[in-house]
Amino acid sequence: MKKISNIQYLFFKNRFDIIAGTGDQMYISKVYVDVKIPAVLHDLSSLNFFHETLKKISGGGEPLYRIDNVPLDQTGYIQPVVLISEKKPDFADKKIPAGYIAKIETFEYDIPVRNGMVYKFLLKANPSVKIFFKHTDLETEESWRKWLESEGYVNGFELVDSKYTDDGYVTCAEKKAKYLSVIFEGSMKITDEKKFRKALICGVGRGREYGLGLLSIESFGCKNRNIAEEMKNSHSSN
């Protein structure tokens, strides 16, 4: 991996965005797995196994990932997976079946985060609430919006605008797990830098071992400026 000082390549949907910044060292990767390989097909149908494979190539740490929604018949049945990890992914000598991984693209994960900055976002997550010690999925767009607003309080952001798409269910028969998956898109403003950085690295909501919770953000260019801070600095210099 070529190291590029002070430049961040960020995955948003199925492309890169380049932004400058500094922060704790993490890695963001696009892992391409070949669905034509029986072991891949098996693991994608039982995501606890896929999660374990990602842990192997991530050096044993707890990975945060998202399986992108793409038309596989147009990609040669190559499935892209966005992965965030503490160590640079490496599948050499990890006892991964031959052909399982077609390729990996990895970059240093370093995002500029300041209170007041506004980003576009993409999040595939499980909106749910805990009632009498049991988690229950939320089923309406209004409840999804309120859920994401409440997550914003915990994770250092507030919604500017948002839209929601029902993505079906993520299931794992071995673990008897079933999670409603919803794709959230829109824009958000950072309100707490420390909490927001943690959300980018650790994810949002439940079902993270099943590919839910990874928050992707993309810059608005000049709209990303912290206008309040710039005005304060301008007044103090006069």
Secondary structure as UniProt FT lines:
FT   TURN            5..6
FT   STRAND          7..12
FT   TURN            13..14
FT   STRAND          15..20
FT   STRAND          26..34
FT   TURN            35..36
FT   HELIX           38..45
FT   HELIX           47..57
FT   TURN            58..60
FT   STRAND          64..67
FT   HELIX           72..74
FT   TURN            75..76
FT   STRAND          78..85
FT   TURN            92..93
FT   TURN            98..99
FT   STRAND          101..109
FT   TURN            115..116
FT   STRAND          118..125
FT   STRAND          128..131
FT   TURN            132..133
FT   STRAND          134..137
FT   HELIX           141..155
FT   STRAND          157..172
FT   TURN            173..176
FT   STRAND          177..190
FT   HELIX           193..202
FT   HELIX           208..210
FT   STRAND          215..219
FT   HELIX           221..224
FT   HELIX           227..237
//
